[in-house]
């Protein structure tokens, strides 16, 4: 029932968006070359799908995203679980994190290119940086909020520290970590596309730049649509993973 309502609401929302888009084009009397109407963008979407261009660039972007995102999530969660349990150490590292966190990953791109060269690695590193801090901070904050009673009971039963992390702390903090995972998906996907627009020869970001250089704004809009849809699907995939973990631990799905 929830999925049905979501589907209906999505149709209504996109219908309103497309209607407003078409109205602006007509009311503003824009030329198709400057502000393509929905029908022309749809033709561009179909052409990119049928000639295989979309599949090529989408595969490259997804490979980069998955590599950078998953590695960032694993490292951030492991560090967060440890740092959250050692307040003294986190007190030293927290100021460093707060200084580095606001810096755009794109700002590091000159150094990243010098250190890692040209290719997929620079894009993966940018994604790693973009996804790392939201997950790290949400994990540390969640660990520090764990009910002390749980930890005292575990210590009374002489449970080993690793088992406390695995069986008590991690299940308790996962709902908060999941929020960080959702935020990291958005930031990592945005900076992936931005990085591909700046210094790459493939990917969805490059697809937009190449279309712009060819003055094909219909394909630029088509690329924007693909980026939005792909980002939505990735976020839903994280949600499915979250629900799967919650079912394993007997929690109600989000």
Phi, psi and omega in degrees: 000317179298318179297323180295315179296319178299318181297315180295315179298322179295317179298315180297315181298314180290328176296318177296317180298312181295321177298317178294321178301310181297322180296318180296320180297315182288313183295323180276352180053046180281145173287146182299331181288337181262322179217088186296140177285166181303324182296320180290322178294322177299319177297321177295320178299314180297319181294320179293328178285314186290326181272001175085358181298316181300314183300319181298308183289325180294320178299317180296313181296318181293322177298315178297315183296311182298318180297311182289319183292311183295319179295321178294318181297313182298311182295317183294319181293315180298314178295319181297320179296323180284312183294327178294336179270353181235083184303324181297315179293318180294327178299329178280320185279330184305313178301323179295316179298318182292334176282319183282329186302317182287347182287126179297135177303331179295331180296335179276355188301322177301318178290320181298318179293320179294322184279323188246357177078196182259143179139210183282330186301314179302319179294320179295320179295319178298317178296318179303312181296318183294324184271339189293309189293318178301320181288318180300310184294321179292324179291313180298313181299321180291318180299321182288346179261001180298137181300121182300334180300320179300317182291322179294319178298317179298320179292324178297327178272005177058041176284138182293154184300319179297320179292327176297316177298315187283322188257341184242302187290310184298313176299326181289326186263353186301319178304324178285323176298323180300324176298318177296325179296318179295317179296319182295325177301312181296311182294319181294319181293320179298313184285335173299309181297319178298318179296322179291332179284337184269309188217058179214158179246016179199167181103169183294324177297316177295325178302318179293315180297317180296319178293322177296317179297332178270004181059033176258079183291340174294322177285330174299313178295322177298319177297321177297319178298315180299319180297316179296316180294317180297318178297320178297316181295319179297319179295322177294326178295320176296321177297320177295320176298318178300315180296323179295315178297318180297323178293322178299321182267009175075022178266161176286136182294148179287000000 
